[in-house]
Amino acid sequence: MDDRLAARVAEAFGLTVVAAVPVEFGADPAAVLWRVSTRDGHEYAVKLSGGGTPAGLVVTARLARRGVPGVPAPLTTRDGRLSAVHDGRRLTVVPWLSDERADADGMRPAHWRRYGAVLAAAHAVPVTDELAGLPREDHTHAATAAAVRETDRRLRAVDDSADRWTREVAAHWLAAGTDVARLLDRVDRLGAELRLRPAELVVCHGDPHLGNLLLGPGGQVWLIDWDDAVLAPRERDLMFVLGGGPAFASEGRVDEAAFRAGYGPVQPDPVRLAYHLGVRALDDLWSWSADVADAGRSEADRVRALRIVDGLLSPLGLVSLARGALRDLGRWDH
C-alpha cells in the first residue's frame, strides 16, 4: 500500500495504518486487497475495487444492522458513507475476520449449516427502498452471450503464428466447441422461458462460492465480497450448492443435508438452477479462456488460467455439470 492510499484511508475513515500486507484473492482484476494493522491495534481488510456495484455495501450494512451473523459490516467514512473514492475506484474497509478461506476439506457440518443460514437470512431481508436499487436478474445474460460469441470468433481465428498458450487454449475451445455452442443455445432458450414466468426476487449475494467464505472456530462462517449483490430468484445463490456444488467444492464434497438444515425447507426450481448453472459455466469459460489468450498477462497467470479452463471442461467441471443439468431436464439432446 502506497503512502497516498494510506493517507486516503486516514482521511476518509480515521484509521492510521501502521502495516499493510497485500492479499491474493479472487479473480477480479479490478480489485486489490490489503490486510492492514492500525495504530489502535486493530486489523482491517482494505479493498480497492473497480468492479461490481456499491449496492453490496448497502446489503451488508443492512444485514449487519439486523444482527445477521456471518455478514461483516463495512466501516463508514467520517461523513457517514459506506465507501470512499480513491483514484476513481471504490475504497472500502471492513474488520479483518479470519485467515482461513473455506474449501471442501475444511468445511464441517456446522460450517455448512451456518452457510445455509447466512444465505437464508439474506434471502429473507425485506426489499426496502434502500435495496430496491440493486441490479435485477432479467434472464437475458446478454453480456455473457456476446462475450462467448466474440471469444469463439477470436479463438477460431488462431493460427500457428500465435504464442503457445493462445494455441493451447484455442485447441481446448475448438475441442469443446459443439458443447459450448449447444450450451449457449439451451441457456438462451431457458432464459426466454423464464422471462415469461417471473419468480419472487430476493436479495442474493450473486457469487457465494466457497472462495467467498471465511471460516472461524465453532463452525463460524463469514460470507464476504458482496460486490455482485443482486435481486434475483433464490436459485441464483442456491445453484452453488444445490445445482453446481461439485464444481464449486473440490471433488464434490458438499454436505447438502447440513446446508439445508441451516437454510430451511426449500424446493428450488430445477429449470432456474440449470439456467444459472449454464450462465455461470459460459461466463467462467469465456473469461478464463480470454485470460489464457491475453499476451499481456504473465506466464504464471496464463498457466493458472489454462488449468482452470481444463477444470471447467473436465468430467466434473462446470460445463459438464451444466450439460448434465440440462440433460436431466430433457433439454440437451433435442
ZADO-1210 file (C-alpha; in nm, 4 decimals, padded with zeros to 6 digits):
<atoms>
<atom x="00.0000" y="00.0000" z="00.0000" code="MET" pos="1"/>
<atom x="00.1500" y="00.3314" z="-00.1014" code="ASP" pos="2"/>
<atom x="00.1553" y="00.6423" z="00.1135" code="ASP" pos="3"/>
<atom x="-00.1205" y="00.8095" z="-00.0883" code="ARG" pos="4"/>
<atom x="-00.3645" y="00.5264" z="-00.0222" code="LEU" pos="5"/>
<atom x="-00.2716" y="00.5099" z="00.3464" code="ALA" pos="6"/>
<atom x="-00.3334" y="00.8833" z="00.3686" code="ALA" pos="7"/>
<atom x="-00.6700" y="00.8408" z="00.1980" code="ARG" pos="8"/>
<atom x="-00.7689" y="00.5685" z="00.4489" code="VAL" pos="9"/>
<atom x="-00.6754" y="00.8049" z="00.7307" code="ALA" pos="10"/>
<atom x="-00.8607" y="01.0968" z="00.5752" code="GLU" pos="11"/>
<atom x="-01.1781" y="00.9059" z="00.4893" code="ALA" pos="12"/>
<atom x="-01.2050" y="00.6505" z="00.7727" code="PHE" pos="13"/>
<atom x="-00.9947" y="00.7990" z="01.0506" code="GLY" pos="14"/>
<atom x="-00.7602" y="00.4984" z="01.0632" code="LEU" pos="15"/>
<atom x="-00.3844" y="00.5301" z="01.0950" code="THR" pos="16"/>
<atom x="-00.2253" y="00.2444" z="00.9011" code="VAL" pos="17"/>
<atom x="00.0996" y="00.1148" z="01.0510" code="VAL" pos="18"/>
<atom x="00.1377" y="-00.2012" z="00.8375" code="ALA" pos="19"/>
<atom x="-00.0241" y="-00.3335" z="00.5209" code="ALA" pos="20"/>
<atom x="00.0159" y="-00.6700" z="00.3520" code="VAL" pos="21"/>
<atom x="-00.1301" y="-00.7375" z="00.0058" code="PRO" pos="22"/>
<atom x="-00.3653" y="-01.0355" z="-00.0032" code="VAL" pos="23"/>
<atom x="-00.4149" y="-01.2559" z="-00.3060" code="GLU" pos="24"/>
<atom x="-00.7802" y="-01.3319" z="-00.3527" code="PHE" pos="25"/>
<atom x="-01.0439" y="-01.3981" z="-00.6165" code="GLY" pos="26"/>
<atom x="-01.0309" y="-01.3442" z="-00.9886" code="ALA" pos="27"/>
<atom x="-01.1346" y="-00.9789" z="-01.0158" code="ASP" pos="28"/>
<atom x="-00.8514" y="-00.7914" z="-01.1904" code="PRO" pos="29"/>
<atom x="-01.0120" y="-00.4617" z="-01.0928" code="ALA" pos="30"/>
<atom x="-00.9813" y="-00.5303" z="-00.7192" code="ALA" pos="31"/>
<atom x="-00.6870" y="-00.5132" z="-00.4790" code="VAL" pos="32"/>
<atom x="-00.6997" y="-00.6160" z="-00.1126" code="LEU" pos="33"/>
<atom x="-00.4720" y="-00.5448" z="00.1846" code="TRP" pos="34"/>
<atom x="-00.4667" y="-00.6717" z="00.5398" code="ARG" pos="35"/>
<atom x="-00.3828" y="-00.3642" z="00.7433" code="VAL" pos="36"/>
<atom x="-00.2905" y="-00.3044" z="01.1043" code="SER" pos="37"/>
<atom x="-00.3763" y="00.0288" z="01.2610" code="THR" pos="38"/>
<atom x="-00.2234" y="00.2291" z="01.5404" code="ARG" pos="39"/>
<atom x="-00.5026" y="00.1304" z="01.7803" code="ASP" pos="40"/>
<atom x="-00.4111" y="-00.2396" z="01.7423" code="GLY" pos="41"/>
<atom x="-00.6964" y="-00.3492" z="01.5181" code="HIS" pos="42"/>
<atom x="-00.6810" y="-00.5229" z="01.1795" code="GLU" pos="43"/>
<atom x="-00.8913" y="-00.4474" z="00.8739" code="TYR" pos="44"/>
<atom x="-00.9420" y="-00.5581" z="00.5161" code="ALA" pos="45"/>
<atom x="-00.8942" y="-00.2576" z="00.2891" code="VAL" pos="46"/>
<atom x="-01.0180" y="-00.3067" z="-00.0653" code="LYS" pos="47"/>
<atom x="-00.9963" y="-00.1015" z="-00.3830" code="LEU" pos="48"/>
<atom x="-01.2478" y="-00.2196" z="-00.6386" code="SER" pos="49"/>
<atom x="-01.3481" y="-00.1079" z="-00.9851" code="GLY" pos="50"/>
<atom x="-01.5917" y="-00.3952" z="-01.0471" code="GLY" pos="51"/>
<atom x="-01.9361" y="-00.4885" z="-00.9260" code="GLY" pos="52"/>
<atom x="-02.1585" y="-00.2210" z="-00.7764" code="THR" pos="53"/>
<atom x="-02.1657" y="-00.0364" z="-00.4430" code="PRO" pos="54"/>
<atom x="-02.5070" y="-00.1937" z="-00.3798" code="ALA" pos="55"/>
<atom x="-02.3402" y="-00.4828" z="-00.1992" code="GLY" pos="56"/>
<atom x="-02.2266" y="-00.2413" z="00.0740" code="LEU" pos="57"/>
<atom x="-02.5871" y="-00.1382" z="00.1321" code="VAL" pos="58"/>
<atom x="-02.6844" y="-00.5055" z="00.1633" code="VAL" pos="59"/>
<atom x="-02.4103" y="-00.5941" z="00.4120" code="THR" pos="60"/>
<atom x="-02.4777" y="-00.2846" z="00.6210" code="ALA" pos="61"/>
<atom x="-02.8485" y="-00.3709" z="00.6285" code="ARG" pos="62"/>
<atom x="-02.7899" y="-00.7364" z="00.7190" code="LEU" pos="63"/>
<atom x="-02.5425" y="-00.6427" z="00.9906" code="ALA" pos="64"/>
<atom x="-02.7939" y="-00.3963" z="01.1400" code="ARG" pos="65"/>
<atom x="-03.0469" y="-00.6811" z="01.1501" code="ARG" pos="66"/>
<atom x="-02.7991" y="-00.8861" z="01.3507" code="GLY" pos="67"/>
<atom x="-02.7385" y="-01.1464" z="01.0827" code="VAL" pos="68"/>
<atom x="-02.4285" y="-01.3410" z="01.1902" code="PRO" pos="69"/>
<atom x="-02.1680" y="-01.4060" z="00.9259" code="GLY" pos="70"/>
<atom x="-02.2006" y="-01.0753" z="00.7403" code="VAL" pos="71"/>
<atom x="-01.9271" y="-00.8213" z="00.8207" code="PRO" pos="72"/>
<atom x="-02.0475" y="-00.4637" z="00.8404" code="ALA" pos="73"/>
<atom x="-01.8447" y="-00.2123" z="00.6391" code="PRO" pos="74"/>
<atom x="-01.6919" y="00.0770" z="00.8258" code="LEU" pos="75"/>
<atom x="-01.8414" y="00.4138" z="00.7490" code="THR" pos="76"/>
<atom x="-01.6425" y="00.7173" z="00.6490" code="THR" pos="77"/>
<atom x="-01.6180" y="01.0280" z="00.8643" code="ARG" pos="78"/>
<atom x="-01.9179" y="01.1695" z="00.6779" code="ASP" pos="79"/>
<atom x="-02.1266" y="00.8524" z="00.7161" code="GLY" pos="80"/>
<atom x="-02.0738" y="00.6914" z="00.3752" code="ARG" pos="81"/>
<atom x="-02.0128" y="00.3204" z="00.3187" code="LEU" pos="82"/>
<atom x="-01.7172" y="00.3822" z="00.0883" code="SER" pos="83"/>
<atom x="-01.4764" y="00.6453" z="-00.0330" code="ALA" pos="84"/>
<atom x="-01.3207" y="00.7059" z="-00.3743" code="VAL" pos="85"/>
<atom x="-00.9501" y="00.6728" z="-00.4463" code="HIS" pos="86"/>
<atom x="-00.8072" y="00.7123" z="-00.7969" code="ASP" pos="87"/>
<atom x="-01.1514" y="00.6552" z="-00.9436" code="GLY" pos="88"/>
<atom x="-01.2082" y="00.3273" z="-00.7592" code="ARG" pos="89"/>
<atom x="-01.4235" y="00.2320" z="-00.4636" code="ARG" pos="90"/>
<atom x="-01.2368" y="00.2188" z="-00.1319" code="LEU" pos="91"/>
<atom x="-01.3917" y="00.0085" z="00.1444" code="THR" pos="92"/>
<atom x="-01.2854" y="-00.1069" z="00.4899" code="VAL" pos="93"/>
<atom x="-01.4208" y="-00.3997" z="00.6924" code="VAL" pos="94"/>
<atom x="-01.2829" y="-00.5701" z="01.0038" code="PRO" pos="95"/>
<atom x="-01.0316" y="-00.8467" z="00.9339" code="TRP" pos="96"/>
<atom x="-01.2193" y="-01.1610" z="01.0372" code="LEU" pos="97"/>
<atom x="-01.0211" y="-01.4730" z="00.9616" code="SER" pos="98"/>
<atom x="-00.7170" y="-01.6068" z="00.7796" code="ASP" pos="99"/>
<atom x="-00.8976" y="-01.9272" z="00.6817" code="GLU" pos="100"/>
<atom x="-01.0742" y="-01.9339" z="00.3479" code="ARG" pos="101"/>
<atom x="-01.3205" y="-02.2157" z="00.3073" code="ALA" pos="102"/>
<atom x="-01.2626" y="-02.5218" z="00.0980" code="ASP" pos="103"/>
<atom x="-01.4484" y="-02.8508" z="00.0910" code="ALA" pos="104"/>
<atom x="-01.1858" y="-03.0226" z="00.3064" code="ASP" pos="105"/>
<atom x="-01.2133" y="-02.7625" z="00.5835" code="GLY" pos="106"/>
<atom x="-01.5934" y="-02.7383" z="00.5847" code="MET" pos="107"/>
<atom x="-01.7543" y="-02.9231" z="00.8745" code="ARG" pos="108"/>
<atom x="-02.1304" y="-02.9832" z="00.9121" code="PRO" pos="109"/>
<atom x="-02.1529" y="-02.6781" z="01.1406" code="ALA" pos="110"/>
<atom x="-01.9965" y="-02.4620" z="00.8689" code="HIS" pos="111"/>
<atom x="-02.2379" y="-02.5898" z="00.6065" code="TRP" pos="112"/>
<atom x="-02.5325" y="-02.5173" z="00.8399" code="ARG" pos="113"/>
<atom x="-02.4114" y="-02.1622" z="00.9065" code="ARG" pos="114"/>
<atom x="-02.3500" y="-02.1133" z="00.5345" code="TYR" pos="115"/>
<atom x="-02.7130" y="-02.2082" z="00.4660" code="GLY" pos="116"/>
<atom x="-02.8359" y="-01.9860" z="00.7484" code="ALA" pos="117"/>
<atom x="-02.6485" y="-01.6802" z="00.6179" code="VAL" pos="118"/>
<atom x="-02.7947" y="-01.7208" z="00.2699" code="LEU" pos="119"/>
<atom x="-03.1423" y="-01.7766" z="00.4157" code="ALA" pos="120"/>
<atom x="-03.1118" y="-01.4555" z="00.6164" code="ALA" pos="121"/>
<atom x="-03.0055" y="-01.2604" z="00.3077" code="ALA" pos="122"/>
<atom x="-03.2905" y="-01.4037" z="00.1039" code="HIS" pos="123"/>
<atom x="-03.5404" y="-01.3138" z="00.3777" code="ALA" pos="124"/>
<atom x="-03.4425" y="-00.9476" z="00.4178" code="VAL" pos="125"/>
<atom x="-03.7269" y="-00.7162" z="00.3083" code="PRO" pos="126"/>
<atom x="-03.6589" y="-00.5293" z="-00.0143" code="VAL" pos="127"/>
<atom x="-03.6977" y="-00.1775" z="00.1177" code="THR" pos="128"/>
<atom x="-03.6329" y="00.1412" z="-00.0748" code="ASP" pos="129"/>
<atom x="-03.2608" y="00.1317" z="00.0073" code="GLU" pos="130"/>
<atom x="-03.2345" y="-00.2144" z="-00.1519" code="LEU" pos="131"/>
<atom x="-03.4693" y="-00.1552" z="-00.4434" code="ALA" pos="132"/>
<atom x="-03.1822" y="-00.0058" z="-00.6418" code="GLY" pos="133"/>
<atom x="-02.9900" y="-00.3332" z="-00.6562" code="LEU" pos="134"/>
<atom x="-02.9312" y="-00.4754" z="-01.0052" code="PRO" pos="135"/>
<atom x="-03.2127" y="-00.7113" z="-01.1067" code="ARG" pos="136"/>
<atom x="-03.1882" y="-01.0510" z="-01.2688" code="GLU" pos="137"/>
<atom x="-03.3603" y="-01.0324" z="-01.6083" code="ASP" pos="138"/>
<atom x="-03.2625" y="-01.3721" z="-01.7543" code="HIS" pos="139"/>
<atom x="-03.1110" y="-01.2166" z="-02.0650" code="THR" pos="140"/>
<atom x="-02.7373" y="-01.2850" z="-01.9912" code="HIS" pos="141"/>
<atom x="-02.6686" y="-01.0532" z="-02.2861" code="ALA" pos="142"/>
<atom x="-02.3136" y="-00.9603" z="-02.1859" code="ALA" pos="143"/>
<atom x="-02.2131" y="-01.3224" z="-02.1312" code="THR" pos="144"/>
<atom x="-02.3636" y="-01.4353" z="-02.4615" code="ALA" pos="145"/>
<atom x="-02.1871" y="-01.1585" z="-02.6530" code="ALA" pos="146"/>
<atom x="-01.8552" y="-01.2394" z="-02.4843" code="ALA" pos="147"/>
<atom x="-01.8876" y="-01.6123" z="-02.5616" code="VAL" pos="148"/>
<atom x="-01.9537" y="-01.5390" z="-02.9292" code="ARG" pos="149"/>
<atom x="-01.6630" y="-01.2952" z="-02.9523" code="GLU" pos="150"/>
<atom x="-01.4276" y="-01.5402" z="-02.7784" code="THR" pos="151"/>
<atom x="-01.5396" y="-01.8121" z="-03.0175" code="ASP" pos="152"/>
<atom x="-01.4651" y="-01.5860" z="-03.3135" code="ARG" pos="153"/>
<atom x="-01.1205" y="-01.4932" z="-03.1806" code="ARG" pos="154"/>
<atom x="-01.0093" y="-01.8433" z="-03.0876" code="LEU" pos="155"/>
<atom x="-01.1304" y="-01.9985" z="-03.4121" code="ARG" pos="156"/>
<atom x="-00.9081" y="-01.7495" z="-03.5969" code="ALA" pos="157"/>
<atom x="-00.5919" y="-01.8524" z="-03.4059" code="VAL" pos="158"/>
<atom x="-00.3192" y="-01.9935" z="-03.6304" code="ASP" pos="159"/>
<atom x="00.0399" y="-02.1169" z="-03.5962" code="ASP" pos="160"/>
<atom x="00.1705" y="-01.7613" z="-03.5621" code="SER" pos="161"/>
<atom x="00.0094" y="-01.7305" z="-03.2161" code="ALA" pos="162"/>
<atom x="00.2058" y="-01.7979" z="-02.8990" code="ASP" pos="163"/>
<atom x="00.1974" y="-02.1324" z="-02.7216" code="ARG" pos="164"/>
<atom x="-00.0661" y="-02.0511" z="-02.4624" code="TRP" pos="165"/>
<atom x="-00.3047" y="-01.8969" z="-02.7137" code="THR" pos="166"/>
<atom x="-00.2706" y="-02.2018" z="-02.9378" code="ARG" pos="167"/>
<atom x="-00.3354" y="-02.4329" z="-02.6437" code="GLU" pos="168"/>
<atom x="-00.6493" y="-02.2592" z="-02.5242" code="VAL" pos="169"/>
<atom x="-00.7744" y="-02.2334" z="-02.8822" code="ALA" pos="170"/>
<atom x="-00.7334" y="-02.6107" z="-02.9155" code="ALA" pos="171"/>
<atom x="-00.9288" y="-02.6614" z="-02.5908" code="HIS" pos="172"/>
<atom x="-01.2024" y="-02.4285" z="-02.7116" code="TRP" pos="173"/>
<atom x="-01.2318" y="-02.5929" z="-03.0523" code="LEU" pos="174"/>
<atom x="-01.2453" y="-02.9391" z="-02.8951" code="ALA" pos="175"/>
<atom x="-01.5375" y="-02.8242" z="-02.6802" code="ALA" pos="176"/>
<atom x="-01.6893" y="-02.6039" z="-02.9489" code="GLY" pos="177"/>
<atom x="-02.0013" y="-02.8096" z="-03.0171" code="THR" pos="178"/>
<atom x="-02.0854" y="-02.8335" z="-02.6491" code="ASP" pos="179"/>
<atom x="-02.0238" y="-02.4614" z="-02.5948" code="VAL" pos="180"/>
<atom x="-02.2486" y="-02.3637" z="-02.8854" code="ALA" pos="181"/>
<atom x="-02.5203" y="-02.6019" z="-02.7710" code="ARG" pos="182"/>
<atom x="-02.4924" y="-02.4832" z="-02.4105" code="LEU" pos="183"/>
<atom x="-02.5347" y="-02.1211" z="-02.5183" code="LEU" pos="184"/>
<atom x="-02.8340" y="-02.2158" z="-02.7333" code="ASP" pos="185"/>
<atom x="-03.0012" y="-02.4057" z="-02.4464" code="ARG" pos="186"/>
<atom x="-02.9323" y="-02.1267" z="-02.1987" code="VAL" pos="187"/>
<atom x="-03.0831" y="-01.8779" z="-02.4441" code="ASP" pos="188"/>
<atom x="-03.3950" y="-02.0943" z="-02.4618" code="ARG" pos="189"/>
<atom x="-03.4206" y="-02.1274" z="-02.0837" code="LEU" pos="190"/>
<atom x="-03.3795" y="-01.7528" z="-02.0437" code="GLY" pos="191"/>
<atom x="-03.6639" y="-01.6872" z="-02.2868" code="ALA" pos="192"/>
<atom x="-03.8811" y="-01.9367" z="-02.0988" code="GLU" pos="193"/>
<atom x="-03.8036" y="-01.7879" z="-01.7579" code="LEU" pos="194"/>
<atom x="-03.8741" y="-01.4340" z="-01.8749" code="ARG" pos="195"/>
<atom x="-04.2333" y="-01.5481" z="-01.9287" code="LEU" pos="196"/>
<atom x="-04.2757" y="-01.6854" z="-01.5754" code="ARG" pos="197"/>
<atom x="-04.1350" y="-01.4372" z="-01.3261" code="PRO" pos="198"/>
<atom x="-04.0349" y="-01.5551" z="-00.9791" code="ALA" pos="199"/>
<atom x="-04.0020" y="-01.3793" z="-00.6459" code="GLU" pos="200"/>
<atom x="-03.6864" y="-01.1692" z="-00.6414" code="LEU" pos="201"/>
<atom x="-03.4856" y="-01.1817" z="-00.3191" code="VAL" pos="202"/>
<atom x="-03.1589" y="-01.0260" z="-00.2092" code="VAL" pos="203"/>
<atom x="-02.8877" y="-01.2585" z="-00.3434" code="CYS" pos="204"/>
<atom x="-02.5145" y="-01.2489" z="-00.2852" code="HIS" pos="205"/>
<atom x="-02.4653" y="-01.3377" z="-00.6525" code="GLY" pos="206"/>
<atom x="-02.1365" y="-01.5267" z="-00.6114" code="ASP" pos="207"/>
<atom x="-02.1432" y="-01.7236" z="-00.2829" code="PRO" pos="208"/>
<atom x="-01.8912" y="-01.9945" z="-00.3722" code="HIS" pos="209"/>
<atom x="-01.6607" y="-02.1299" z="-00.1051" code="LEU" pos="210"/>
<atom x="-01.3842" y="-01.8911" z="-00.2054" code="GLY" pos="211"/>
<atom x="-01.6004" y="-01.6099" z="-00.0662" code="ASN" pos="212"/>
<atom x="-01.6492" y="-01.7854" z="00.2660" code="LEU" pos="213"/>
<atom x="-01.4210" y="-01.7413" z="00.5681" code="LEU" pos="214"/>
<atom x="-01.4169" y="-01.9960" z="00.8494" code="LEU" pos="215"/>
<atom x="-01.3831" y="-01.9442" z="01.2218" code="GLY" pos="216"/>
<atom x="-01.3921" y="-02.1572" z="01.5361" code="PRO" pos="217"/>
<atom x="-01.7088" y="-02.3337" z="01.6469" code="GLY" pos="218"/>
<atom x="-01.8494" y="-02.3512" z="01.2967" code="GLY" pos="219"/>
<atom x="-01.8476" y="-01.9736" z="01.2455" code="GLN" pos="220"/>
<atom x="-01.8562" y="-01.8548" z="00.8843" code="VAL" pos="221"/>
<atom x="-01.8470" y="-01.5125" z="00.7219" code="TRP" pos="222"/>
<atom x="-01.9736" y="-01.4521" z="00.3691" code="LEU" pos="223"/>
<atom x="-01.7640" y="-01.1784" z="00.2088" code="ILE" pos="224"/>
<atom x="-01.7280" y="-00.9928" z="-00.1231" code="ASP" pos="225"/>
<atom x="-02.0841" y="-00.8783" z="-00.1899" code="TRP" pos="226"/>
<atom x="-01.9878" y="-00.6734" z="-00.4982" code="ASP" pos="227"/>
<atom x="-02.2247" y="-00.8784" z="-00.7173" code="ASP" pos="228"/>
<atom x="-02.5311" y="-00.8460" z="-00.4920" code="ALA" pos="229"/>
<atom x="-02.8472" y="-00.8649" z="-00.6996" code="VAL" pos="230"/>
<atom x="-03.2225" y="-00.9005" z="-00.6733" code="LEU" pos="231"/>
<atom x="-03.2845" y="-01.2419" z="-00.8246" code="ALA" pos="232"/>
<atom x="-03.4663" y="-01.5701" z="-00.7718" code="PRO" pos="233"/>
<atom x="-03.3059" y="-01.7564" z="-00.4800" code="ARG" pos="234"/>
<atom x="-03.1730" y="-02.0170" z="-00.7263" code="GLU" pos="235"/>
<atom x="-02.9111" y="-01.7611" z="-00.8313" code="ARG" pos="236"/>
<atom x="-02.7369" y="-01.8351" z="-00.4991" code="ASP" pos="237"/>
<atom x="-02.8604" y="-02.1884" z="-00.4310" code="LEU" pos="238"/>
<atom x="-02.7046" y="-02.3051" z="-00.7571" code="MET" pos="239"/>
<atom x="-02.3659" y="-02.3033" z="-00.5864" code="PHE" pos="240"/>
<atom x="-02.4697" y="-02.5856" z="-00.3516" code="VAL" pos="241"/>
<atom x="-02.7910" y="-02.7429" z="-00.4806" code="LEU" pos="242"/>
<atom x="-02.7131" y="-02.7127" z="-00.8517" code="GLY" pos="243"/>
<atom x="-02.3424" y="-02.6858" z="-00.9171" code="GLY" pos="244"/>
<atom x="-02.1981" y="-02.7747" z="-00.5806" code="GLY" pos="245"/>
<atom x="-01.9484" y="-03.0343" z="-00.7038" code="PRO" pos="246"/>
<atom x="-01.7813" y="-02.7783" z="-00.9265" code="ALA" pos="247"/>
<atom x="-01.7517" y="-02.5181" z="-00.6529" code="PHE" pos="248"/>
<atom x="-01.6343" y="-02.7581" z="-00.3793" code="ALA" pos="249"/>
<atom x="-01.3386" y="-02.9691" z="-00.4792" code="SER" pos="250"/>
<atom x="-01.4211" y="-03.3274" z="-00.5721" code="GLU" pos="251"/>
<atom x="-01.7874" y="-03.2734" z="-00.4986" code="GLY" pos="252"/>
<atom x="-01.7701" y="-03.2900" z="-00.1183" code="ARG" pos="253"/>
<atom x="-02.0863" y="-03.0948" z="-00.0459" code="VAL" pos="254"/>
<atom x="-02.2845" y="-03.1558" z="00.2742" code="ASP" pos="255"/>
<atom x="-02.6217" y="-03.0768" z="00.1253" code="GLU" pos="256"/>
<atom x="-02.8133" y="-03.2084" z="00.4273" code="ALA" pos="257"/>
<atom x="-02.6283" y="-02.9749" z="00.6656" code="ALA" pos="258"/>
<atom x="-02.6705" y="-02.6810" z="00.4267" code="PHE" pos="259"/>
<atom x="-03.0454" y="-02.7460" z="00.4037" code="ARG" pos="260"/>
<atom x="-03.0663" y="-02.7734" z="00.7819" code="ALA" pos="261"/>
<atom x="-02.9309" y="-02.4199" z="00.8017" code="GLY" pos="262"/>
<atom x="-03.1222" y="-02.2784" z="00.5086" code="TYR" pos="263"/>
<atom x="-03.4600" y="-02.4319" z="00.5884" code="GLY" pos="264"/>
<atom x="-03.7177" y="-02.6077" z="00.3719" code="PRO" pos="265"/>
<atom x="-03.6727" y="-02.5240" z="00.0063" code="VAL" pos="266"/>
<atom x="-03.7562" y="-02.6883" z="-00.3250" code="GLN" pos="267"/>
<atom x="-03.5528" y="-02.4987" z="-00.5839" code="PRO" pos="268"/>
<atom x="-03.6810" y="-02.4833" z="-00.9402" code="ASP" pos="269"/>
<atom x="-03.4579" y="-02.7179" z="-01.1445" code="PRO" pos="270"/>
<atom x="-03.5072" y="-02.5048" z="-01.4567" code="VAL" pos="271"/>
<atom x="-03.3781" y="-02.1951" z="-01.2777" code="ARG" pos="272"/>
<atom x="-03.0879" y="-02.3903" z="-01.1283" code="LEU" pos="273"/>
<atom x="-02.9946" y="-02.5203" z="-01.4754" code="ALA" pos="274"/>
<atom x="-03.0200" y="-02.1705" z="-01.6226" code="TYR" pos="275"/>
<atom x="-02.7931" y="-02.0085" z="-01.3653" code="HIS" pos="276"/>
<atom x="-02.5519" y="-02.3005" z="-01.3772" code="LEU" pos="277"/>
<atom x="-02.5293" y="-02.2698" z="-01.7554" code="GLY" pos="278"/>
<atom x="-02.4763" y="-01.8941" z="-01.7477" code="VAL" pos="279"/>
<atom x="-02.2011" y="-01.9308" z="-01.4880" code="ARG" pos="280"/>
<atom x="-02.0319" y="-02.2088" z="-01.6861" code="ALA" pos="281"/>
<atom x="-02.0287" y="-01.9959" z="-02.0014" code="LEU" pos="282"/>
<atom x="-01.9134" y="-01.6858" z="-01.8153" code="ASP" pos="283"/>
<atom x="-01.6246" y="-01.8678" z="-01.6485" code="ASP" pos="284"/>
<atom x="-01.5241" y="-02.0458" z="-01.9681" code="LEU" pos="285"/>
<atom x="-01.5006" y="-01.7395" z="-02.1900" code="TRP" pos="286"/>
<atom x="-01.3325" y="-01.5191" z="-01.9264" code="SER" pos="287"/>
<atom x="-01.0621" y="-01.7692" z="-01.8276" code="TRP" pos="288"/>
<atom x="-01.0039" y="-01.8614" z="-02.1933" code="SER" pos="289"/>
<atom x="-00.9591" y="-01.4929" z="-02.2729" code="ALA" pos="290"/>
<atom x="-00.7074" y="-01.4648" z="-01.9886" code="ASP" pos="291"/>
<atom x="-00.5024" y="-01.7512" z="-02.1354" code="VAL" pos="292"/>
<atom x="-00.5005" y="-01.5816" z="-02.4761" code="ALA" pos="293"/>
<atom x="-00.4008" y="-01.2423" z="-02.3310" code="ASP" pos="294"/>
<atom x="-00.0328" y="-01.1967" z="-02.4178" code="ALA" pos="295"/>
<atom x="-00.0159" y="-00.9038" z="-02.1781" code="GLY" pos="296"/>
<atom x="-00.0512" y="-01.1331" z="-01.8763" code="ARG" pos="297"/>
<atom x="00.2350" y="-01.3072" z="-01.7046" code="SER" pos="298"/>
<atom x="00.3132" y="-01.6653" z="-01.7981" code="GLU" pos="299"/>
<atom x="00.2193" y="-01.7773" z="-01.4458" code="ALA" pos="300"/>
<atom x="-00.1239" y="-01.6155" z="-01.4787" code="ASP" pos="301"/>
<atom x="-00.1782" y="-01.7732" z="-01.8183" code="ARG" pos="302"/>
<atom x="-00.0758" y="-02.1185" z="-01.6945" code="VAL" pos="303"/>
<atom x="-00.3142" y="-02.0857" z="-01.3997" code="ARG" pos="304"/>
<atom x="-00.5965" y="-01.9744" z="-01.6288" code="ALA" pos="305"/>
<atom x="-00.5347" y="-02.2693" z="-01.8605" code="LEU" pos="306"/>
<atom x="-00.5564" y="-02.5084" z="-01.5646" code="ARG" pos="307"/>
<atom x="-00.8909" y="-02.3547" z="-01.4749" code="ILE" pos="308"/>
<atom x="-01.0147" y="-02.3967" z="-01.8333" code="VAL" pos="309"/>
<atom x="-00.9072" y="-02.7615" z="-01.8150" code="ASP" pos="310"/>
<atom x="-01.1066" y="-02.7963" z="-01.4943" code="GLY" pos="311"/>
<atom x="-01.4152" y="-02.6317" z="-01.6384" code="LEU" pos="312"/>
<atom x="-01.4140" y="-02.8788" z="-01.9283" code="LEU" pos="313"/>
<atom x="-01.3304" y="-03.1851" z="-01.7183" code="SER" pos="314"/>
<atom x="-01.5906" y="-03.4580" z="-01.6459" code="PRO" pos="315"/>
<atom x="-01.6615" y="-03.2985" z="-01.3041" code="LEU" pos="316"/>
<atom x="-01.6231" y="-02.9417" z="-01.4285" code="GLY" pos="317"/>
<atom x="-01.8823" y="-02.6719" z="-01.4547" code="LEU" pos="318"/>
<atom x="-01.9501" y="-02.7171" z="-01.8263" code="VAL" pos="319"/>
<atom x="-02.0125" y="-03.0876" z="-01.7719" code="SER" pos="320"/>
<atom x="-02.2399" y="-03.0150" z="-01.4753" code="LEU" pos="321"/>
<atom x="-02.4386" y="-02.7622" z="-01.6760" code="ALA" pos="322"/>
<atom x="-02.4750" y="-03.0143" z="-01.9578" code="ARG" pos="323"/>
<atom x="-02.5890" y="-03.2773" z="-01.7048" code="GLY" pos="324"/>
<atom x="-02.8477" y="-03.0436" z="-01.5528" code="ALA" pos="325"/>
<atom x="-02.9907" y="-02.9743" z="-01.8971" code="LEU" pos="326"/>
<atom x="-02.9922" y="-03.3443" z="-01.9801" code="ARG" pos="327"/>
<atom x="-03.1822" y="-03.4151" z="-01.6573" code="ASP" pos="328"/>
<atom x="-03.4447" y="-03.1663" z="-01.7756" code="LEU" pos="329"/>
<atom x="-03.4568" y="-03.3305" z="-02.1188" code="GLY" pos="330"/>
<atom x="-03.3224" y="-03.0079" z="-02.2727" code="ARG" pos="331"/>
<atom x="-02.9864" y="-03.1238" z="-02.4060" code="TRP" pos="332"/>
<atom x="-03.0363" y="-03.3824" z="-02.6777" code="ASP" pos="333"/>
<atom x="-03.3028" y="-03.2130" z="-02.8806" code="HIS" pos="334"/>
</atoms>
